[in-house]
C-alpha cells in the first residue's frame, strides 16, 4: 500500500472517462513517488468523518484535491506531523505539505493522491 503525489495544472483526464476534447490538456507539474508507504500509513490512521480533508484520501484509489481543498488540508499538517513516529513519516508529511502549498497557490491546479 502506498500513496504517490502528482500535481497537475488542471483536472487530469483518465482514459476510462469519455470527455469532449478540450483546447488545453492538463499537464503534470511535479510528482513524488518517494514516500508512498509512509504517507499511506499515516493517512490510513486518521479518524474518519472529521472536519478535516486528509482522512478522505483513499490509499487504494486515486483521490483528487482542487486548490480550495488543498488549502483547507494544509491546516492539518501540524497534527499529522505530531503523529509521525520516525524520519520517513516526517519526510513524507513535509513532502505532502509542499505539494498542498503548491496546489493551493496555483490557480486551477489539482493534487492527485495516487493510491495503489
N, C-alpha and C positions, 0 to 999 in steps of 0.2 A: 504494500500500500504506500502511495506517495502522492504528493501534490506538487506539480510544477506550476510555474507562473509565466504568463505571457501578457505583455502589454501591447494592445493594438490601437491604431489611431481612429478606429471606427468599429462598429459591431462586426465581429468576424462571421464569415459565412461558412457554414458547414456543408459538405457535399450532399448530405441527406435532405437538406432543405431546398425547396424549389422557390426561387425568387425571380423577380424581374431583374434583368441586367441593370446595374447602376453605373453611373458615369465614372465614379472612382471607387475602386475596391479598397477595403481596409488593408493596411499593411502592418506587419509585425514591427513594433518599435524596438522592443527588447524582450529577452526571455531569461529564465533562470530554471535550470534543471538540477541544481546543486544540492538543495536542502529538502527535497521532497519528502523523505521519510520522517525527518524530524518535525517538519511543519504539519504533516498529516497526523502525527501522534499528538501534538499539542491541540490542534483544532478538533480532533475527534473527542477530546476530553472536555470540551467546553459544554456547559449545561445548555440543553435545548430550550427553545421558546423564551429566550431572554430578550431584552430590548436591543441587544447588540446585533451585528450583522455577520460576524465571522462564524457563528455556530451554524449558519445556513450552508456553509461550504461543504460539499459532498466529496469525501476523499475517493469515491469510486466513479464519479461522473464529473463532467465539466460544469463549472459554476461561473457565471458572468457577473461582474460588478461594473456599473457605469461610474461616472465621475462623482455623482452625488453619494452613491452607496460607499464608494471608496473613501470619500471624505468622512462619512459617519464612522466607518470601520477604523479609521486612524485613531479615534478616541479609545479604542480597545487595546491598543498596543501596550500601554503601561501594565495593564492587568495580565496580558499574555506574557510579557517579559517576566513578571513576578512568578509565573508558573513554570518557567524554564528551570530544568534541573541539571543541564550541562551546557558546554560551549557550543555544541552542534545546534541545540534548540535556540540558544541566544542568537547565533548567527542566522538561523532560519527566520526568526522574528524580525531581526534588523533588515534582512533582505525583503521580507514582506512589507515592512514599514516604508522602505524606499520605493517599492512598486506602488503601494497605496498612495503615497505622496505624489508620485509621477502621474498616476491616473487622475487624482483629484485636481491637479493643476494643469491637465491637458484637456482642453475642451473637446467633447465628442469621443473621448477615448473609452476603452473597455479593458478591464483586467480580467483575464481568464485564469481560473484555477483549474488546471488540467488534472483531473483525478484518474488514477489507474488501478 
